Amino acid sequence: MYAIEFEADLQNGILKIPEDYKPIENQHVRVVILLDQRDD
């Protein structure tokens, strides 16, 4: 297993994978979402 890191905007429940990572399409992946802490 190896890790890929990039920043993206989640829009309407959809996360777009950058074109640079097209080779990982149609594979099972584990997703970890890290959010900047917000003071609500």
Long-range contacts (C-beta under 8 A, 24 or more apart in sequence): 1-30
